[in-house]
Amino acid sequence: MGSRPRFIDDLSSAASDAPGPQSTDLLTHDDDALLDAYSRTVIGALERVQQAVAFIAVERRLPGDASAHGRGVRGGTGSGFLFTPDGYLLTNSHVVHGATHIQVTLADGAKFDADLVGDDPGSDLAVLRIGSPEPLPHVELGESSKLRVGQIAIAVGNPLGLQQTVTTGVVSALGRSLRSNSGRMIYDVIQTDAALNPGNSGGPLINSAGQVIGVNTAIIPGAQAICFATAIDTAKWVIMQIFAHGRVRRAYIGVAGTTTPLSRRVQRYFELGTQSGVRVMEIVKGSPAALGGLRTDDTIVAIDAQPVQDVDALQRTLDASRIDKPVNVTVLRGAQRVELTVTPVEQAG
């Protein structure tokens, strides 16, 4: 990929106030009769999630101002969405990282101060919490493992402070990897052509049933219709880690890869229990993977005999239990099946 992705928080021209409430009466009965099937699908999906999509405004302390009561600045805006009725929201890490104050505005105009529950730059995800005496509208989380290239994808968010903006497209590709602004790799990324703009960061990418399949994350400046979202299966795992530990601990081996299908002939020849693997695209110099003998273009198919069918599975397999413990990595290298020993370390930061 020739150009680095741009993460779509709105830092330079953040709105000073959150947008106001918007009517949910999208159609009259007569209008409904004129809609085609695609329009009905998009509208139905939107109605299931729009009340749970939030506008997020953050403040950050000015550089060099270390005082406890330092003058804050409007650090940016973004999007997020409620995924539980008791006030937990999901958004991007880069939207809220380092914020001194976070304010959440819901679709009905209600404003809340939010607490940061946990932040994971490795997946560019963060969990927030707002307090409300009443149950709050929330989304249904889907399963990104069941996605197929070409299916409808709908992005909802607040680009440039414009509340409840909807764009549509399709799932363009699955299993992408991209490097975050912090230098970390984000794995199992969904590529979509549903248009994203600054302020969409952290908003939901949904399917035709209104289920969240990804968290909108990045664009490539200058490109058209190439946008990215962190897969919701990754987000579910991150949420559970944050709930359990307040952060995500990961074992690190130092590879960047992409999910790649395996032909039936390859599956039969090597007696594999998976239809795909992770092709190694990049190896960090001096990393456990480099020391263990992995090479670019190797295809990882198992760790400790546990099948690795995609990048998300590789990330989940390399959990905290494997830190500083040798693991057996099975790779396909040309016409050979190679067994390597790699000792993961804890991922920094």
C-alpha positions in Angstrom: 0.0 0.0 0.0 1.7 3.1 -1.2 0.2 5.7 1.1 -0.2 5.5 4.8 -3.8 5.4 6.1 -5.1 8.5 7.8 -7.0 8.0 11.0 -10.2 9.9 10.7 -10.5 11.9 13.9 -11.2 15.6 13.3 -8.4 17.4 15.1 -8.0 20.6 13.1 -11.6 21.8 12.6 -13.5 20.3 15.4 -17.0 21.6 16.0 -17.3 23.8 19.1 -20.7 22.2 20.0 -22.2 18.9 19.5 -25.0 18.7 16.8 -28.6 18.9 17.9 -31.2 16.2 17.9 -32.6 14.9 14.6 -36.0 13.6 13.8 -36.3 9.8 13.5 -39.4 10.1 11.3 -37.6 9.2 8.1 -40.6 8.4 5.9 -44.3 8.8 5.6 -46.5 5.9 4.7 -46.9 7.2 1.1 -43.2 7.6 0.7 -42.6 4.0 1.8 -44.5 2.6 -1.1 -42.1 4.3 -3.5 -38.9 2.7 -2.1 -37.0 0.0 -3.8 -35.7 -3.0 -1.9 -32.2 -1.5 -1.5 -33.6 1.7 0.1 -35.8 -0.3 2.4 -32.8 -2.4 3.5 -30.7 0.7 4.3 -33.4 2.5 6.1 -34.4 -0.5 8.2 -30.8 -1.1 9.2 -30.4 2.6 10.1 -33.5 2.6 12.3 -32.0 -0.2 14.3 -28.9 1.7 15.3 -29.3 5.4 14.9 -30.4 6.2 18.4 -27.3 4.4 19.8 -24.8 6.3 17.7 -23.1 9.1 19.7 -21.1 12.3 19.0 -17.9 12.5 21.0 -16.0 15.7 21.8 -12.7 15.6 23.6 -10.4 18.2 25.2 -6.6 17.7 25.6 -4.2 19.8 27.6 -2.0 22.2 25.7 1.6 20.8 25.1 3.9 21.9 27.8 1.1 22.7 30.3 1.7 20.3 33.1 -0.3 22.1 35.8 -3.3 20.3 37.3 -5.6 23.1 36.1 -3.9 23.7 32.8 -6.0 25.3 30.0 -7.6 22.6 27.9 -8.0 22.7 24.2 -10.7 21.2 22.0 -8.7 18.2 20.9 -11.1 16.8 18.3 -14.4 15.1 17.7 -15.4 11.6 16.6 -18.1 9.0 16.8 -19.0 6.1 19.0 -21.9 3.8 19.8 -23.6 2.3 22.8 -23.3 -1.5 23.0 -25.0 -2.1 26.4 -28.1 -0.5 27.9 -26.1 0.6 31.0 -24.0 3.1 29.2 -20.9 1.4 27.8 -19.7 2.8 24.4 -17.2 1.7 21.9 -15.0 4.2 19.9 -11.5 4.5 18.5 -8.5 4.8 20.7 -7.2 7.7 18.7 -10.3 9.7 19.3 -10.0 9.7 23.1 -6.4 8.8 23.8 -4.8 11.4 26.1 -8.1 13.3 26.6 -8.5 15.4 29.8 -12.3 15.6 29.2 -14.7 13.5 27.1 -18.3 14.5 26.4 -20.8 12.3 24.7 -23.9 13.6 23.0 -26.6 11.1 22.0 -28.9 11.2 19.1 -31.7 12.8 21.2 -29.4 15.7 22.2 -28.7 14.4 25.7 -25.1 15.2 26.9 -23.0 13.2 29.3 -19.5 13.4 30.7 -17.8 10.1 29.9 -15.2 8.0 31.7 -12.5 6.1 29.9 -12.8 2.5 30.9 -9.9 1.2 28.8 -7.9 2.1 25.8 -6.1 -0.3 23.3 -4.0 1.5 20.7 -3.1 -2.0 19.3 -6.6 -2.3 17.8 -7.4 1.4 17.9 -10.4 0.7 20.2 -11.5 2.2 23.5 -14.4 1.7 25.8 -16.2 4.6 27.5 -18.9 4.7 30.2 -21.7 7.2 30.7 -24.1 7.3 33.6 -27.9 7.3 33.0 -30.8 6.5 35.4 -32.6 4.9 32.5 -31.7 2.1 30.1 -30.1 3.5 26.9 -30.6 2.4 23.3 -27.8 0.1 22.2 -26.7 -1.8 19.1 -26.5 -5.5 18.4 -23.0 -6.8 17.7 -22.8 -9.0 14.7 -20.1 -11.6 13.6 -17.4 -10.4 11.3 -16.2 -13.9 10.8 -19.3 -14.5 8.7 -18.8 -11.6 6.3 -18.5 -12.0 2.6 -16.9 -9.6 0.1 -19.6 -7.8 -1.8 -22.2 -7.7 0.9 -23.8 -4.4 1.9 -21.9 -2.2 4.4 -23.4 1.0 6.0 -21.4 3.5 7.9 -23.0 5.8 10.5 -21.3 8.7 12.3 -20.7 12.4 12.7 -18.3 13.5 10.0 -17.3 17.1 10.5 -19.9 17.4 13.2 -22.8 16.5 11.0 -24.9 14.2 13.1 -26.3 10.9 12.0 -24.6 10.9 8.6 -25.1 7.7 6.6 -23.0 6.4 3.8 -23.4 3.0 2.0 -21.3 0.6 0.0 -20.0 -2.9 0.2 -17.4 -5.0 2.0 -14.5 -4.6 -0.4 -12.0 -6.9 1.3 -11.5 -8.9 4.5 -8.5 -9.7 6.7 -6.5 -6.5 5.9 -3.6 -5.3 8.1 -2.6 -1.7 8.5 -0.2 0.3 10.6 -1.6 2.8 13.1 -0.3 6.3 13.7 1.5 4.9 16.8 3.4 2.4 14.6 1.4 -0.6 15.9 -0.2 -3.0 13.4 -4.0 -3.3 13.4 -5.1 -6.8 12.3 -8.2 -8.3 10.7 -9.3 -5.0 9.2 -12.4 -4.7 7.0 -12.0 -2.7 3.8 -15.2 -0.9 2.6 -16.1 1.7 0.0 -18.7 3.2 2.3 -17.4 6.8 2.4 -15.7 8.0 5.6 -14.6 11.5 6.6 -13.0 13.2 9.6 -15.3 12.7 12.5 -16.5 9.2 11.4 -13.8 7.6 13.6 -15.4 5.2 16.1 -18.7 5.0 14.5 -20.4 1.7 13.5 -20.1 -0.1 10.2 -23.3 -2.2 10.0 -24.8 -4.9 7.8 -28.2 -5.0 6.2 -29.7 -6.4 9.4 -28.5 -3.4 11.4 -25.9 -5.5 13.3 -22.5 -3.8 13.9 -19.8 -5.6 11.9 -16.9 -3.1 12.4 -15.7 0.1 14.0 -14.8 2.8 11.4 -11.2 3.6 11.7 -9.2 5.0 8.8 -9.0 6.3 5.2 -6.1 6.6 2.7 -5.7 10.3 1.8 -6.0 10.9 -1.9 -7.6 7.5 -2.6 -11.3 7.1 -3.5 -13.6 4.6 -1.8 -10.8 2.9 0.2 -11.8 3.0 3.9 -11.2 0.7 6.8 -13.0 -0.6 9.9 -11.7 -2.8 12.8 -13.6 -6.1 12.7 -16.3 -6.5 15.4 -15.0 -9.9 16.4 -11.7 -8.2 17.3 -13.7 -5.6 19.2 -15.6 -8.2 21.2 -12.3 -9.7 22.3 -10.8 -6.3 23.2 -14.0 -5.4 25.2 -13.7 -8.5 27.3 -10.0 -7.9 27.9 -10.7 -4.3 29.0 -13.5 -5.4 31.3 -11.3 -8.1 32.9 -8.0 -6.2 33.1 -8.5 -2.5 32.2 -6.2 -3.0 29.3 -5.2 -5.6 26.7 -2.1 -7.8 27.3 -0.8 -9.5 24.1 2.0 -11.8 23.2 4.1 -10.3 20.4 6.1 -12.0 17.7 6.7 -9.1 15.3 4.9 -10.0 12.1 2.5 -8.2 9.8 0.3 -10.5 7.7 -2.9 -10.9 5.7 -5.4 -13.7 5.5 -4.9 -15.8 2.5 -7.0 -18.7 1.2 -5.5 -22.2 0.7 -6.4 -24.3 -2.3 -8.0 -27.7 -1.7 -5.0 -29.4 -3.1 -2.7 -27.7 -0.5 -5.1 -28.5 2.2 -5.1 -32.2 1.3 -1.4 -32.4 0.6 -0.5 -31.0 4.0 -3.5 -32.5 5.8 -4.6 -29.2 7.2 -7.6 -28.5 9.2 -8.1 -25.0 7.9 -9.1 -23.4 4.5 -6.9 -20.4 5.0 -3.8 -19.1 6.8 -1.9 -15.9 7.5 0.7 -14.9 4.9 3.6 -13.1 6.4 4.0 -9.7 4.7 6.6 -8.1 7.0 8.9 -9.1 9.9 10.2 -6.7 12.4 14.0 -6.8 12.6 15.2 -8.4 15.8 11.7 -9.6 16.8 10.8 -13.1 18.1 9.6 -14.0 14.6 12.9 -13.0 13.1 14.9 -14.8 15.7 12.8 -17.9 15.3 13.4 -18.1 11.5 10.1 -16.9 10.0 10.4 -15.4 6.5 8.3 -13.1 4.5 5.9 -15.0 2.2 5.7 -17.9 4.8 2.0 -18.8 5.5 1.3 -19.5 9.2 -1.3 -22.3 9.5 -1.0 -23.3 13.2 0.4 -22.4 16.5 1.0 -25.3 19.0 -1.1 -27.4 16.6 -4.0 -25.0 16.9 -5.2 -24.0 13.4 -4.7 -20.3 12.5 -7.2 -19.5 9.7 -7.0 -15.7 9.7 -5.2 -12.7 11.2 -7.9 -12.3 13.9 -7.3 -15.9 15.0 -3.5 -15.3 15.1 -4.1 -12.3 17.3 -6.4 -14.1 19.7 -4.0 -17.1 19.9 -1.2 -14.8 20.9 -2.8 -13.9 24.2 -1.1 -13.2 27.6 -0.8 -16.9 28.4 1.9 -17.3 25.8 4.2 -14.4 26.9 7.8 -15.7 27.4 6.8 -19.2 26.5 8.1 -21.0 23.4 5.5 -21.9 20.9 5.6 -24.2 17.8 4.7 -22.2 14.7 3.7 -24.3 11.6 4.3 -22.5 8.3 4.0 -23.4 4.6 7.1 -22.3 2.8 6.9 -23.1 -0.9 6.2 -26.8 -1.2 7.4 -27.5 2.4 5.7 -27.6 5.7 8.1 -26.1 8.3 8.0 -26.3 12.1 9.6 -23.3 13.9 10.0 -22.4 17.6 9.2 -18.8 18.5 9.2 -17.3 22.0 6.6 -14.4 22.2 7.3 -11.4 24.4 4.8 -9.0 25.9 3.7 -6.3 23.4 5.0 -2.9 24.7 2.6 -0.1 25.5 
